[in-house]
Amino acid sequence: MATARQTSRGNSKVRNNKTLRIGFIGAGGIADLQLRLLAKRKDVAVTALSEVNPETLQRRQAELPDAHCYTDYKEMLKTEKLDAVSVCTPNILHMQPTIDALRAGNHVLCEKPLSMTVAEGRKMLTAAKRARKKLIIGFQYRYDPRTQYLRQAMEEGQFGNILYGRVQAMRRRGIPNWGVFGRKELQGGGPLIDIGVHVLEMTHYTMGAPTPVSASADMFTYLGNKPSGGIQSMWPNWDHETYTVEDLAVGRIRFDNGAVLHIESAFAAHVPDASQMNFQLMGDKGGATWSPTVIFTDEAGHMVNKEPAWLADTAFDKVFERKMKGFVDHVLYNKPTIAPATDGLKVQAMLNALYASADKKGKEVSIKL
């Protein structure tokens, strides 16, 4: 697409050695929240955006008159002097913009999942290493206080050896009626790669990020490829004619330390709750659930349930804000990140293996990183 660069100039934020100049590749959807949260920081300047949708681009120009707007992200990378780039595109467009931004000398925040395939993910990690730039994955739920509490409990040995994990990301009738969430060729899959990835990644993180070695799965499509039929739901009238993803995915993952994880993820399933995100862990010394946040263990000769007396705000906006803070602090102040690209590659390998197994009617598939 030809470049349509706007003429607005003169960013109002003064550049100094503690200001992060950031550009966006993809300015719709998830970028809304990122931009709103970054606007609160005095050490960040959103200096450029690229977006192929002219209406979205026009809206962003009105909202951010000091930002330079493009329809061609390559032109943005070539023209602008940036420090970092946030990639907020559909899954199929994660790899190349990320690699191009890294090669242009920028740190990158790539929204989840890392890519469409493990091979793509490897290329992204290699590009980051060669450019000596940081690549961070948008795994916001590991910034949730509930996840952090259970992760620290794991590090303290309260669970002992974790033997089993159960992941649930379920909607009763929550098929998106916007975007490309129902198109496998653009998204890579359905609920498993869209919402299941969130709970999978935070469970995997809480387990200590063991290396996956194999996976098996079954997937079913029975509602999304049909009209909504007048049933009341969060988002009725989805595009059933282009729907090529699963409604329900169930799978099993084995890890190199002997642990096993089961995952259930659905856009539309006949379950009790309208929407549920949760995970459970079982170890040889203790176990836990994420919601409600409880640790199950043995103390003083009794079985004990332990709950934190206080947790920081777990609202989605607050969790997302911690993710953006983690990104800025990592690239601007060199603080450690809890969402490295290496974790993103492991999660990608699990997702790809689950889909590959479903294509083979549940046959177990080896995972090679």
C-alpha positions in Angstrom: 0.0 0.0 0.0 1.3 3.5 -0.8 2.4 5.6 2.1 0.0 8.2 3.3 2.1 10.1 5.7 0.5 13.0 7.6 2.2 16.3 7.9 1.8 16.9 11.6 5.2 17.8 13.2 6.9 18.9 16.4 6.3 16.3 19.1 5.4 18.0 22.3 7.6 15.8 24.5 11.2 16.8 24.8 13.6 14.1 24.0 16.1 13.3 26.7 18.0 10.2 27.8 15.0 9.0 29.8 12.3 9.3 27.2 11.3 6.3 25.1 10.3 7.1 21.6 7.8 4.4 20.5 6.0 3.7 17.3 3.1 1.4 16.6 2.6 -1.2 13.8 -1.1 -1.7 13.8 -3.2 1.1 15.5 -6.6 -0.5 16.1 -8.0 -3.0 18.6 -5.4 -3.8 21.3 -3.5 -0.6 20.5 -6.3 1.4 22.1 -5.5 0.3 25.6 -1.7 0.4 25.0 -1.9 4.0 23.8 -4.1 5.1 26.7 -1.8 3.7 29.3 1.4 4.9 27.7 -0.1 8.4 27.6 0.1 8.5 31.4 3.9 8.2 31.4 6.1 11.2 31.2 9.0 9.1 30.0 7.3 7.8 26.9 6.6 9.7 23.6 4.4 8.0 21.0 6.0 9.5 17.9 4.6 7.4 15.0 1.9 5.0 14.0 1.3 2.8 11.0 -2.1 1.5 10.1 -3.6 0.2 6.9 -7.2 1.1 7.8 -7.7 4.7 6.7 -10.6 5.4 9.1 -8.5 4.1 12.1 -5.5 6.1 10.9 -7.6 9.3 10.7 -9.0 8.7 14.2 -5.5 8.2 15.6 -4.3 11.4 13.9 -7.0 13.3 15.6 -6.3 11.7 19.0 -2.5 12.1 18.6 -1.8 15.2 16.5 1.9 15.2 17.4 2.4 11.6 16.1 3.4 11.0 12.5 1.0 8.6 10.7 1.7 6.1 7.9 -0.1 3.4 6.0 3.2 1.6 5.3 5.1 0.5 8.4 8.3 0.1 6.5 8.2 3.7 5.5 7.7 4.6 9.2 10.7 2.5 10.2 12.8 4.0 7.5 11.8 7.6 8.3 11.3 7.8 12.0 14.0 7.7 14.7 12.4 5.3 17.2 13.7 3.4 20.3 10.9 0.8 20.4 8.0 -0.5 18.4 4.8 -2.2 19.6 3.4 -4.7 17.1 -0.4 -4.8 17.4 -1.3 -6.6 14.2 -3.3 -9.8 13.5 -1.3 -13.0 14.3 -0.4 -13.6 10.7 1.4 -10.3 10.6 3.5 -10.7 13.8 6.7 -12.1 12.4 7.8 -9.8 9.6 7.0 -6.4 11.2 8.7 -7.6 14.3 11.8 -8.7 12.4 11.8 -5.5 10.4 11.5 -3.3 13.5 14.4 -5.2 15.2 16.6 -4.8 12.2 15.8 -1.1 12.1 17.3 -0.9 15.6 14.2 -1.0 17.8 13.2 -2.9 20.9 9.9 -4.7 20.2 6.8 -5.5 22.2 4.8 -8.1 20.2 1.3 -8.9 21.3 0.5 -12.5 22.0 0.9 -15.0 20.6 4.5 -14.7 19.5 3.8 -15.8 15.9 1.9 -18.3 13.8 4.5 -21.1 14.0 7.6 -22.1 15.9 9.7 -21.6 12.8 8.5 -18.0 12.6 9.2 -17.6 16.3 12.7 -18.8 16.0 13.3 -16.3 13.2 12.1 -13.5 15.5 14.3 -14.5 18.4 17.3 -14.8 16.0 16.6 -11.3 14.7 16.5 -9.9 18.2 19.8 -11.6 19.1 21.5 -10.4 15.9 20.2 -6.8 16.4 21.1 -6.9 20.1 17.6 -5.6 20.9 15.0 -6.8 23.4 11.9 -8.7 22.3 9.1 -8.9 24.8 5.8 -10.8 24.4 2.5 -9.3 25.5 1.6 -11.8 28.2 -0.3 -9.5 30.6 -1.8 -12.1 32.8 1.6 -13.0 34.4 1.5 -9.5 35.8 -1.8 -10.3 37.6 -1.3 -10.2 41.4 -2.9 -13.6 41.7 -0.3 -15.1 39.3 2.5 -13.3 41.0 1.4 -14.7 44.4 1.3 -18.3 43.1 4.6 -17.9 41.2 6.3 -16.8 44.4 4.7 -19.7 46.3 6.1 -22.0 43.7 9.6 -20.5 44.0 9.4 -20.9 47.7 8.7 -24.6 47.3 5.2 -24.6 48.7 3.9 -26.9 45.9 7.0 -29.2 45.9 7.2 -30.9 42.5 4.3 -29.8 40.4 2.7 -32.9 38.9 -0.4 -31.6 37.1 -2.0 -28.4 35.9 -5.5 -27.7 34.6 -6.2 -24.7 32.3 -9.6 -23.4 31.5 -10.5 -20.5 29.2 -14.2 -20.9 28.5 -17.0 -18.9 27.2 -20.6 -20.1 27.1 -21.4 -18.1 23.9 -18.7 -15.6 23.2 -17.7 -15.9 19.5 -16.2 -12.5 18.5 -18.3 -10.7 15.9 -15.5 -8.4 14.8 -11.9 -8.8 13.6 -10.5 -12.0 12.2 -10.9 -14.2 15.2 -12.9 -16.8 13.2 -10.5 -17.1 10.3 -7.8 -19.7 10.9 -5.7 -18.6 7.9 -5.2 -15.2 9.5 -5.4 -16.0 13.2 -3.9 -19.5 13.4 -6.9 -20.9 15.3 -9.8 -20.0 17.5 -10.3 -19.9 21.2 -7.2 -21.9 22.0 -4.8 -19.3 20.4 -7.0 -16.3 21.3 -8.0 -16.7 24.9 -6.6 -20.1 25.8 -3.1 -18.7 25.3 -3.6 -16.3 28.2 -4.3 -18.9 30.8 -1.8 -21.4 29.3 1.0 -18.9 29.5 0.4 -17.8 33.1 0.0 -21.4 34.2 3.2 -22.4 32.4 4.9 -19.4 34.0 3.6 -20.3 37.5 4.9 -23.9 37.0 8.4 -22.5 36.4 8.2 -22.6 32.5 9.2 -26.3 32.0 10.1 -27.4 28.5 7.2 -29.1 26.7 8.0 -32.4 25.0 4.7 -33.6 23.5 1.0 -32.7 23.1 -2.3 -34.2 22.1 -5.6 -32.5 21.4 -9.1 -32.8 20.0 -11.1 -29.9 18.6 -14.7 -29.4 17.7 -16.7 -26.9 15.6 -20.5 -27.0 16.0 -21.8 -23.4 16.6 -19.5 -20.8 15.1 -20.1 -22.1 11.5 -23.8 -21.5 11.9 -25.9 -18.3 12.3 -26.3 -17.1 15.8 -30.0 -18.1 15.6 -31.3 -15.3 17.8 -29.7 -16.7 21.0 -28.9 -13.8 23.4 -25.1 -13.5 23.8 -22.3 -11.0 24.3 -21.6 -10.6 20.6 -24.4 -11.9 18.4 -24.4 -12.1 14.6 -20.9 -13.3 14.1 -19.7 -14.0 10.6 -20.4 -17.7 10.4 -19.7 -17.9 6.6 -15.9 -17.3 7.1 -15.7 -19.2 10.4 -13.0 -21.8 10.1 -11.8 -22.2 13.7 -12.7 -24.5 16.6 -15.5 -23.8 19.1 -13.9 -26.0 21.7 -10.4 -27.3 22.2 -9.3 -29.9 24.8 -5.7 -31.0 25.1 -2.9 -32.5 27.1 0.8 -31.4 27.3 3.7 -33.3 28.7 6.9 -31.6 30.1 10.5 -32.7 30.4 10.2 -32.7 34.2 7.3 -35.2 34.1 4.5 -32.7 34.8 1.3 -32.9 32.8 -1.1 -30.1 31.9 -4.7 -30.3 30.6 -6.2 -27.4 28.7 -9.9 -26.6 27.9 -10.7 -23.6 25.8 -13.9 -22.5 24.0 -15.7 -19.6 22.3 -19.0 -21.5 22.7 -19.6 -24.3 25.1 -22.5 -25.4 27.2 -20.9 -24.7 30.5 -22.2 -23.0 33.7 -20.5 -19.6 33.4 -20.7 -17.0 30.7 -17.0 -16.6 30.8 -14.3 -18.4 32.9 -10.5 -18.0 33.1 -8.8 -20.2 35.7 -6.1 -22.7 36.4 -5.3 -25.3 39.0 -2.0 -26.8 40.1 -1.3 -30.0 42.0 2.1 -30.8 43.5 3.4 -33.4 45.9 3.5 -30.8 48.7 0.6 -28.5 47.8 -1.7 -27.2 45.2 -3.6 -24.1 44.2 -6.3 -22.4 42.2 -5.9 -19.1 40.6 -9.6 -17.9 41.1 -10.4 -18.0 43.9 -6.7 -17.6 44.9 -6.2 -20.4 47.3 -3.2 -22.7 48.2 -4.0 -26.2 49.5 -1.4 -27.8 51.7 -0.8 -29.6 55.0 0.3 -27.9 58.2 0.4 -28.9 61.9 -1.0 -32.3 61.0 -4.0 -30.9 59.2 -5.1 -30.1 55.7 -5.1 -26.3 55.3 -6.5 -23.9 52.7 -4.5 -20.6 52.6 -5.7 -17.4 51.0 -3.9 -14.0 50.7 -5.4 -11.4 53.1 -4.8 -8.7 50.4 -4.0 -8.6 46.7 -3.3 -5.6 44.5 -6.0 -4.5 42.1 -6.7 -7.4 39.7 -8.9 -5.4 37.2 -7.9 -6.0 33.6 -6.8 -2.3 33.0 -4.5 -2.4 36.0 -3.0 -5.7 35.0 -2.4 -4.4 31.4 -0.9 -1.2 32.9 1.6 -3.4 34.7 2.5 -5.1 31.5 3.2 -1.8 29.7 5.2 -0.6 32.7 7.2 -3.8 32.6 7.9 -3.2 28.9 9.0 0.4 29.4 11.1 -0.3 32.5 12.8 -3.2 30.6 13.9 -1.3 27.6 14.4 2.2 29.1 15.8 1.3 32.5 17.2 -2.2 31.8 15.1 -3.8 34.5 14.4 -7.6 34.1 11.3 -8.7 32.2 9.0 -11.6 33.2 7.7 -11.9 29.6 10.8 -12.9 27.5 10.5 -14.1 23.9 12.0 -17.4 25.0 8.8 -18.1 27.0 6.8 -17.0 24.0 8.5 -19.6 21.9 7.6 -22.4 24.4 4.0 -21.3 24.4 4.0 -21.1 20.6 5.3 -24.7 20.5 2.6 -25.9 22.7 -0.1 -24.2 20.7 1.2 -25.5 17.4 1.5 -29.0 18.7 -2.1 -29.0 20.0 -3.4 -27.9 16.6 -1.2 -30.4 14.8 -2.5 -33.2 17.1 -6.1 -32.2 16.4 -5.4 -32.3 12.7 -4.2 -35.9 13.3 -7.4 -36.8 15.2 -5.8 -36.6 18.6 -2.5 -38.4 17.9 0.3 -37.3 20.3 2.8 -34.9 18.6 6.4 -34.4 19.7 7.6 -30.9 20.5 11.0 -29.8 19.4 12.3 -26.4 20.3 
